[in-house]
Amino acid sequence: MTLLEKMVHLSGLEVKDDNNPNGDIEIHYIGLRPGEKLFEELLISDNVSETEHPLIMRAEENFIEYQELQATLLEMEAAIDNCDHRYFEAVIG
């Protein structure tokens, strides 16, 4: 039983198919549409390490320190309050 079939049954309905022509919901498999993905990439880079669980990996990503982030956010807030578009042009490049 697929996830979709389980969801139909949990809704109190029945799947309409060859075995049950009087069912409530007919399922048509259409495949992936343009832009849809079957799997989601959760890691930005290939820099990962193993954990105790064989199916769980740990991302080793670079990050900004909280104090630096907080200071940058305060600068951005001040630039917004002062309508300083040059600040953002310089940041974005």
C-alpha positions in Angstrom: 0.0 0.0 0.0 1.4 3.4 -1.0 1.5 6.5 1.1 -1.3 8.0 -1.1 -3.5 4.9 -0.6 -2.9 5.1 3.2 -3.9 8.8 3.2 -7.1 7.9 1.3 -8.0 5.2 3.8 -7.2 7.4 6.8 -9.6 10.0 5.3 -12.4 7.4 5.5 -12.5 6.9 1.8 -11.7 4.1 -0.6 -9.4 4.0 -3.6 -11.2 3.5 -6.9 -9.4 0.9 -9.1 -10.1 -2.3 -11.0 -10.6 -4.2 -7.7 -12.9 -1.6 -6.4 -14.8 0.2 -9.2 -17.1 1.9 -6.7 -14.3 3.6 -4.7 -14.2 7.3 -3.9 -10.9 8.4 -5.3 -9.1 7.2 -8.5 -5.4 7.5 -8.5 -3.5 8.4 -11.7 0.3 8.3 -11.7 1.6 11.0 -13.9 5.3 11.2 -12.9 7.3 14.2 -12.1 6.3 17.6 -13.5 8.9 20.1 -14.7 10.7 21.5 -11.7 9.6 18.8 -9.3 12.2 16.7 -7.6 12.0 13.2 -6.3 14.7 13.8 -3.7 15.6 16.9 -1.7 19.3 17.8 -1.3 19.7 18.8 2.3 23.5 19.5 2.2 25.1 22.5 0.6 28.5 21.0 0.1 30.0 17.5 0.2 31.8 18.2 3.5 29.9 15.7 5.8 30.9 13.4 8.5 29.2 10.3 9.9 27.2 10.0 13.1 26.4 7.1 15.3 23.3 6.4 13.1 24.2 4.9 9.7 21.6 7.0 7.8 22.3 10.3 9.5 25.1 12.5 8.4 26.5 15.7 10.0 27.1 18.8 7.8 30.4 20.5 8.3 29.5 23.9 7.0 31.1 27.3 7.5 29.0 29.7 9.5 29.1 33.3 10.8 29.5 33.8 14.5 26.4 35.1 16.3 28.0 38.4 17.4 29.1 39.1 13.8 25.6 38.3 12.5 24.0 40.4 15.2 26.2 43.4 14.3 25.5 43.0 10.6 21.7 42.8 11.3 21.9 46.0 13.3 23.8 47.8 10.5 21.1 46.6 8.0 18.3 47.8 10.3 20.0 51.2 10.6 20.4 51.4 6.8 16.7 50.6 6.3 15.7 53.2 8.9 17.8 55.8 7.1 16.7 54.7 3.6 20.4 54.1 2.8 20.2 52.1 -0.5 24.0 52.6 -1.0 24.7 50.3 2.0 22.8 47.5 0.3 24.3 48.2 -3.1 27.7 47.8 -1.5 26.7 44.6 0.3 25.1 43.0 -2.8 27.9 44.2 -5.1 
